[in-house]
Amino acid sequence: MMKRALLIITICLVYLAGHAQWLSSSNLPIVIITTDIDPNTNNHYAIQDDPKVGATMKILFVNDSTINYLDNQNDSAYLNYNGRIGIELRGSTSQGHNKKPYGLETRMADDSTNLNVPLLGLPAENDWILNPMNDERSYLRDALSYILMAELGHYAPRTRYCEVIVNGDYRGLYYLTEKIKIDDNRVDLWAMDSTDNTFPKVSGGYIIKADKTTGGDVAAWTTPAHDYWEDVNYIFHDPKPEEISAEQGTYIQQYFDTITQTIAAHNQDVGTGFPAYIDIPAFVDYMIMGEFTSNVDIYQKSTFFHKDRMGKLRAGPVWDFNLTFGNDLGNVVGRSGYDVLQFDNGDNTGSDFWHQLYEDDMFYCYLSNRWNELTEEGAPLDINHINHLIDSLVNRIENAMGREIWRWLRFYDYDAHLLEMKEWIGNRFDWLDSAFNDTLSCAVETLPSLVISKINYHPPIMMGHSSDELEFIGITNNSSDTVDVTGIYFKNLGLTYQFPANSVINPHQEIFLASNPQVFQDCYHKTAYGKFYRHLDNKSEALVLADAWGNIIDEVTYADTPPWPTAADGFGEFLILIDLDYDNSLAESWMSASEFVGIEEHDRQTALSVTPNPTSDITSIHSDKLIKRITLADISGRIIKIQDIFSDKCDLNMSTFPSGIYILQVVTEDGNTLTRKIVKK
């Protein structure tokens, strides 16, 4: 710590003596922005608050281990980006600072067409923000909070620290971050257009925010805040206010009204209550992150929500975490205390439903359980982990801090502030650990034995139908009980389906969800149980089946690369789980086929044993019904043996086959086809 303080003092003294330029090199990326020349004045255009002005941007960056030198700005080998942008001031109150916040879009050479680029290794996009970290002395709070939220399993804006020069003027330490918008690599929602005005198209996707209107935003509707004088303004974010249709605006406002009513009534019914309308895990984690950081704006300003087509409303993404961890406008106001709950502190408390959710016994139970999970040793909110993150971020920016402090004359004891922040986090942790650990607990949920058993993620074009139309998912009830599946849904964004009220799956029944039920019927001659929205990724996707409260029932992350069967990747076959009792998260538990063979509704009604398994030579097959034929295939689906049996038992010689996994299909006298995996040692 002393070494860092001496370094900062030394750098400041050097600058004071006038013996060095502001910036010659940095371990961080260097962003150089040069606005176009105004022909009337022969000066560079000033960056203003709308419209964007044209500029050129260069980013000096090769990798994290390379020092970036300003002298290399004309060498393409050292440039991460060198091209056109449009740039403007952003924010509302933050524009009052001398160190300005910027919004920019990367453009093609024509200066009008957006250009998606992967700046500093972030996913390609065209909308970016340079955040100056005003009102925040640690320079860590936003980046730290976003990292933690991502570790909780949610999208949060990705950030990269950098040093910025505008028109030759060193502007100091910033971070480049993603702007919140609908995009496959940001908020992964279905992007609507103005014609999506009837159900189900009108159901999504939306990004809505609660925020102040001083930045030029117009409130679409308002609600009273909980025990606070200022109303909550709800604003259309994506689609933008000038793009959203009247029908869409009415739909999403009515959806919020329904949520408000069901939460106020503490209606916990999974078919008609608030669990049917909001994503419980998203709201729980949003509240935990807002309260753990004691974010004074978390419920009423920069408060985002998003909803996919036919999906539930989710809280987030998180945004604007500068007034957190005990910092509140330079501690002048003091709302970011370690011993308060932000939805109940009399300031920026947000809509009533936040307070009412906390008072709901079931929601509180899930919040409490999640808190305990997230604060375990090694978990994202473990104090040791957080302190390690703080130290790693400080190490990344400490060389730039000397320039930043002197450029903006922000002289203070940085090390002492970090120690104060860490002490505050410890106090907050202890206080919340008491608040979120009520002795009352909810009943442990009994989850149904539902298994994702078939996946057709990349079908080829067939019978004139597109690949997307032919997608389907099979789900099997691997039990002898009828399962009420009301409210069960796919938890992740990217694929949307929620079982409606009073839905059941019979014992051992396999049901199918299809992208297009009519196409599924025409091509596969089976009736789909329901229609899902969005589409399966052709490469890899995590399918997470959960109950209405977010408890995970089954999850599979398939891939189009070995050891997953690659014949399912556009070659006319689909994934079939070999055995319902196998771990379907493992690639070796799956085979590919072009026909609906394998696990069917009556599979468990026939007793079949294959022993020994694994085997090095002979394995014996026994059935309680007459075996008509056996077929043996390798893991790729290639048939290597077919044999007629007409007995209830037979021996299969595996000694001549190479070691590996094989698929055995047994056809019995009643026409039942049973599938088992055999491991050859």
Secondary structure, DSSP 8 states (H G I E B T S, - for coil): -HHHHHHHHHHHHHHHHT-S-S-SEESS-EEEEEE-EETTTTEE----SSS-EEEEEEEE-S-TTS-EEGGGTT-GGGEEEEEEEEEEE--SGGGGSSS--EEEEEE-TTSSSB--B-GGGS--BSEEEEE--TT-SSS-HHHHHHHHHHHTTS----EEEEEEEETTEEEEEEEEEE---B-TTSB------TT--STTGGG--EEEEE--STTS---SEEE-BTT-SS-EEEEEEES-TTT--HHHHHHHHHHHHHHHHHHHTT---TTTSGGGTB-HHHHHHHHHHHHHTT-TTTTTSSEEEEE-TT--EEE------SS-TT-STTTTS----TT--GGGSSSS--BHHHHHHHHSHHHHHHHHHHHHHHTSTTSTT-HHHHHHHHHHHHHHHHHHHHHHHHHTT--S-HHHHHHHHHHHHHHHHHHHHHHT--S----------EEEEEEE-B---BTTB-TGGG-EEEEEE-SSS-EE-TT-EE-STTEE-B--TT-EE-TT-EEEEESSHHHHHHHH----SEE-EE---SSEEEEEEE-TT--EEEEEEEESSTTS-GGGBTSS-EEEES-TTS-TTSGGGEEEESS--S--TTGGGS-EEEESSSBSSEEEEEEEEEEEEEEEEETTS-EEEEEEEEEEEEEEE-TTS-SEEEEEEEEETTS-EEEEEEEE-
